[in-house]
């Protein structure tokens, strides 16, 4: 039932050693062979990476038994996803760090369009893959990144509130008892706190406006001792450079306790970051290049100023600390297009701010490859455990690709790491595939 490898060479031996480490993280010895087969199946060439087609590629003469083995591993076996991802990180991160230090922790979420309503967590919500509201599942991830490579180290399904309110539906999908609703930023913070506890090499936290808009999210990062560059919406309010809320007024005789909260008045108000950007002098805008794209150097026009965020500061006794407001305004656009807040040090250069803010692109590459080459969205089961187990093993297989690429960049491509398998049986048709036309 084992996978077929081409003539053993250094790469195959590295794969065997890597997968052996993962097998140990899966615990029970009965899981070792199916786990090795599952990761091999994800790395083999092939359009579909769900259990049935992988079983046919791995063991065409024994599809049924292999299918049962793989299905049990991913749908039923109670191994720990977090421990498996920790093992992947321990194996892969040192190979990434040989080429440079960790520079960022990247928070993001991704969606999986789905039919029907039974797959765990499925609901009508925003799906980045189609760019609009759709029936889909969504998951939040935390990735650790150097300038050249990135690896997801945490992965968690976002369970919409309508699911959390339906105990019977959750029970049918195998959602762990006691699972309560969490927003995506709350899930991300839980992942970040775990990474801090595990002493993962720290980087600047990067996230889009879905996370950066929230003052509690940014405050929690600061309390954890982490710097950030996070997106915010154009309506976010801040005090213009050099300004801050008014101090509390003096206590009036006979009027009770001394006021402590900061003040605003009609003439002294914060402004939206968009208003602030539109009021900057032309000298504030600089042309900055941040990396080489596939065809040309990527560049745009940016400005950065020191501001104090204004969110609910009239309920505070101290102003929010100063931080960077970074703004992108491409020359061909009629108004600024992107905004970030950053707690990087005051001496940080504009180019360094831009390079860090734009570094989040790297996990778009990860998601593209995880989905298109490794079948991240191909799991056909409906359960909580199966959803997370399949994603964990996709990330594990991707980890091997990354470790190989750090040795031989950029020649190793997904699905082509020296693994081979025999052709599936000629009459094999995975469920859901179109049937061949009938011959006369």
URMOJO-V31724 format. One record per residue. N is the residue number from 1. RES is the residue in one small letter. SS is DSSP state (alpha for helix, beta for strand, coil for the rest). Layout:
BEGIN
((N | RES | SS) (N | RES | SS))
END
This chain:
BEGIN
((1 | x | coil) (2 | x | coil) (3 | x | coil) (4 | x | coil) (5 | x | beta) (6 | x | coil) (7 | x | coil) (8 | x | coil) (9 | x | coil) (10 | x | alpha) (11 | x | alpha) (12 | x | alpha) (13 | x | alpha) (14 | x | alpha) (15 | x | alpha) (16 | x | alpha) (17 | x | alpha) (18 | x | alpha) (19 | x | alpha) (20 | x | alpha) (21 | x | alpha) (22 | x | alpha) (23 | x | alpha) (24 | x | alpha) (25 | x | alpha) (26 | x | coil) (27 | x | coil) (28 | x | coil) (29 | x | coil) (30 | x | alpha) (31 | x | alpha) (32 | x | alpha) (33 | x | alpha) (34 | x | alpha) (35 | x | alpha) (36 | x | alpha) (37 | x | alpha) (38 | x | alpha) (39 | x | alpha) (40 | x | alpha) (41 | x | alpha) (42 | x | alpha) (43 | x | alpha) (44 | x | coil) (45 | x | coil) (46 | x | coil) (47 | x | coil) (48 | x | coil) (49 | x | coil) (50 | x | coil) (51 | x | alpha) (52 | x | alpha) (53 | x | alpha) (54 | x | alpha) (55 | x | alpha) (56 | x | alpha) (57 | x | alpha) (58 | x | alpha) (59 | x | coil) (60 | x | coil) (61 | x | coil) (62 | x | coil) (63 | x | alpha) (64 | x | alpha) (65 | x | alpha) (66 | x | alpha) (67 | x | alpha) (68 | x | alpha) (69 | x | alpha) (70 | x | alpha) (71 | x | alpha) (72 | x | alpha) (73 | x | alpha) (74 | x | alpha) (75 | x | alpha) (76 | x | coil) (77 | x | coil) (78 | x | coil) (79 | x | coil) (80 | x | coil) (81 | x | alpha) (82 | x | alpha) (83 | x | alpha) (84 | x | alpha) (85 | x | alpha) (86 | x | alpha) (87 | x | alpha) (88 | x | alpha) (89 | x | alpha) (90 | x | alpha) (91 | x | alpha) (92 | x | alpha) (93 | x | alpha) (94 | x | alpha) (95 | x | alpha) (96 | x | alpha) (97 | x | alpha) (98 | x | coil) (99 | x | coil) (100 | x | coil) (101 | x | coil) (102 | x | coil) (103 | x | coil) (104 | x | beta) (105 | x | beta) (106 | x | beta) (107 | x | beta) (108 | x | beta) (109 | x | beta) (110 | x | beta) (111 | x | beta) (112 | x | beta) (113 | x | beta) (114 | x | coil) (115 | x | coil) (116 | x | coil) (117 | x | coil) (118 | x | coil) (119 | x | coil) (120 | x | coil) (121 | x | coil) (122 | x | coil) (123 | x | beta) (124 | x | beta) (125 | x | beta) (126 | x | beta) (127 | x | beta) (128 | x | coil) (129 | x | coil) (130 | x | coil) (131 | x | coil) (132 | x | beta) (133 | x | beta) (134 | x | beta) (135 | x | beta) (136 | x | beta) (137 | x | beta) (138 | x | beta) (139 | x | beta) (140 | x | beta) (141 | x | beta) (142 | x | beta) (143 | x | beta) (144 | x | beta) (145 | x | beta) (146 | x | coil) (147 | x | coil) (148 | x | coil) (149 | x | coil) (150 | x | beta) (151 | x | beta) (152 | x | beta) (153 | x | beta) (154 | x | beta) (155 | x | beta) (156 | x | beta) (157 | x | beta) (158 | x | coil) (159 | x | coil) (160 | x | coil) (161 | x | alpha) (162 | x | alpha) (163 | x | alpha) (164 | x | alpha) (165 | x | coil) (166 | x | coil) (167 | x | alpha) (168 | x | alpha) (169 | x | alpha) (170 | x | alpha) (171 | x | alpha) (172 | x | alpha) (173 | x | coil) (174 | x | coil) (175 | x | coil) (176 | x | coil) (177 | x | coil) (178 | x | coil) (179 | x | coil) (180 | x | coil) (181 | x | coil) (182 | x | coil) (183 | x | coil) (184 | x | alpha) (185 | x | alpha) (186 | x | alpha) (187 | x | alpha) (188 | x | alpha) (189 | x | alpha) (190 | x | alpha) (191 | x | alpha) (192 | x | alpha) (193 | x | alpha) (194 | x | alpha) (195 | x | alpha) (196 | x | alpha) (197 | x | alpha) (198 | x | coil) (199 | x | coil) (200 | x | coil) (201 | x | coil) (202 | x | coil) (203 | x | coil) (204 | x | beta) (205 | x | beta) (206 | x | beta) (207 | x | beta) (208 | x | coil) (209 | x | alpha) (210 | x | alpha) (211 | x | alpha) (212 | x | alpha) (213 | x | coil) (214 | x | coil) (215 | x | alpha) (216 | x | alpha) (217 | x | alpha) (218 | x | alpha) (219 | x | alpha) (220 | x | alpha) (221 | x | alpha) (222 | x | alpha) (223 | x | alpha) (224 | x | coil) (225 | x | coil) (226 | x | coil) (227 | x | coil) (228 | x | beta) (229 | x | beta) (230 | x | beta) (231 | x | beta) (232 | x | beta) (233 | x | coil) (234 | x | coil) (235 | x | coil) (236 | x | coil) (237 | x | beta) (238 | x | beta) (239 | x | beta) (240 | x | coil) (241 | x | coil) (242 | x | coil) (243 | x | coil) (244 | x | coil) (245 | x | coil) (246 | x | beta) (247 | x | coil) (248 | x | coil) (249 | x | coil) (250 | x | coil) (251 | x | coil) (252 | x | coil) (253 | x | coil) (254 | x | coil) (255 | x | coil) (256 | x | coil) (257 | x | coil) (258 | x | coil) (259 | x | coil) (260 | x | coil) (261 | x | coil) (262 | x | coil) (263 | x | beta) (264 | x | coil) (265 | x | beta) (266 | x | coil) (267 | x | coil) (268 | x | beta) (269 | x | coil) (270 | x | coil) (271 | x | beta) (272 | x | beta) (273 | x | alpha) (274 | x | alpha) (275 | x | alpha) (276 | x | alpha) (277 | x | alpha) (278 | x | alpha) (279 | x | coil) (280 | x | coil) (281 | x | coil) (282 | x | alpha) (283 | x | alpha) (284 | x | alpha) (285 | x | coil) (286 | x | beta) (287 | x | beta) (288 | x | beta) (289 | x | beta) (290 | x | beta) (291 | x | beta) (292 | x | beta) (293 | x | coil) (294 | x | coil) (295 | x | coil) (296 | x | coil) (297 | x | beta) (298 | x | beta) (299 | x | beta) (300 | x | beta) (301 | x | beta) (302 | x | beta) (303 | x | beta) (304 | x | beta) (305 | x | beta) (306 | x | beta) (307 | x | beta) (308 | x | beta) (309 | x | beta) (310 | x | coil) (311 | x | coil) (312 | x | coil) (313 | x | alpha) (314 | x | alpha) (315 | x | alpha) (316 | x | coil) (317 | x | coil) (318 | x | coil) (319 | x | coil) (320 | x | coil) (321 | x | coil) (322 | x | beta) (323 | x | beta) (324 | x | beta) (325 | x | beta) (326 | x | beta) (327 | x | beta) (328 | x | beta) (329 | x | coil) (330 | x | coil) (331 | x | coil) (332 | x | coil) (333 | x | coil) (334 | x | coil) (335 | x | coil) (336 | x | coil) (337 | x | coil) (338 | x | beta) (339 | x | beta) (340 | x | beta) (341 | x | beta) (342 | x | beta) (343 | x | coil) (344 | x | coil) (345 | x | coil) (346 | x | coil) (347 | x | coil) (348 | x | coil) (349 | x | coil) (350 | x | alpha) (351 | x | alpha) (352 | x | alpha) (353 | x | alpha) (354 | x | alpha) (355 | x | alpha) (356 | x | alpha) (357 | x | alpha) (358 | x | alpha) (359 | x | alpha) (360 | x | alpha) (361 | x | alpha) (362 | x | alpha) (363 | x | alpha) (364 | x | alpha) (365 | x | alpha) (366 | x | alpha) (367 | x | alpha) (368 | x | alpha) (369 | x | alpha) (370 | x | alpha) (371 | x | alpha) (372 | x | alpha) (373 | x | coil) (374 | x | coil) (375 | x | coil) (376 | x | coil) (377 | x | coil) (378 | x | coil) (379 | x | coil) (380 | x | coil) (381 | x | coil) (382 | x | coil) (383 | x | coil) (384 | x | alpha) (385 | x | alpha) (386 | x | alpha) (387 | x | alpha) (388 | x | alpha) (389 | x | alpha) (390 | x | alpha) (391 | x | alpha) (392 | x | alpha) (393 | x | alpha) (394 | x | alpha) (395 | x | alpha) (396 | x | alpha) (397 | x | alpha) (398 | x | alpha) (399 | x | alpha) (400 | x | alpha) (401 | x | alpha) (402 | x | alpha) (403 | x | alpha) (404 | x | alpha) (405 | x | alpha) (406 | x | alpha) (407 | x | alpha) (408 | x | alpha) (409 | x | coil) (410 | x | coil) (411 | x | coil) (412 | x | coil) (413 | x | beta) (414 | x | coil) (415 | x | coil) (416 | x | beta) (417 | x | coil) (418 | x | coil) (419 | x | beta) (420 | x | coil) (421 | x | coil) (422 | x | coil) (423 | x | coil) (424 | x | coil) (425 | x | coil) (426 | x | coil) (427 | x | coil) (428 | x | coil) (429 | x | coil) (430 | x | coil) (431 | x | coil) (432 | x | coil) (433 | x | coil) (434 | x | coil) (435 | x | coil) (436 | x | coil) (437 | x | coil) (438 | x | coil) (439 | x | coil) (440 | x | coil))
END
